[in-house]
Amino acid sequence: MEYAIEFGSQVTLPVAQSAKRFPVGRIYCVGRNYAEHAREMGHDPDREPPFFFMKPADAIVSDGATIPYPQVTKDLHHEIEMVVAMGKGGADIPVEKALEHVFGYGVGLDMTRRDIQGEAKKMGRPWEMGKAFDNSAPCTELKPVSMVGHPAKGAIWLKVNGKIVQQGDLSELIWNVPETIAYLSKLVTLRPGDLIYSGTPAGVGPVNRGDKLEGHVDGVGDLTIVYAK
Ligand code: MN
């Protein structure tokens, strides 16, 4: 097939210990999925239904990259998250079957232009320009379920310039991975290749030019991203 214009290629992520790559479809993100983070954002962490927003697939940035500080913001924030990669799609997936749809897991950052997001919240406008911008979705290689199983507990943390700023445990997720998949698949038909950023623990905060971000999820991996000076 020939396109009428010059067009970018399929976005992919590496797969651990494999020459094959994972094609990235849509990127869904869960909002406020750790109680302490909900509190720090000024919300009651009572178990309200999960809610979702999206990023474009080409917001993906590879582990180890140096990326430019994004446009317009003066308050870029880090959110370290475990990323769930869907191997099989489906709608109305039952909780008990949800994990059968997972290909593997990665470590990601839901980078956020907090000032733009805050303004959108105040005005009752969409969040996209606070969340879905260029280079806003760094992610490591994916570890298939055959290597890591389904991580449900274990440390998740982020260091900025060598200092721990975010720290939590996967067991503290308000909506765990199977529940999140089940809920999201009631709202949209999930497809193979979709990623789900599962939410961030407390400690979100500013990122400046020249900062080095190092994230970790037990059993899943380590992510390093540097912001250009
Ligand atoms: Mn997030």
Residues whose N, C-alpha, C, O or C-beta is under 5 A from the ligand:
A	BS01	MN	V30 E79 D110 G199 T200
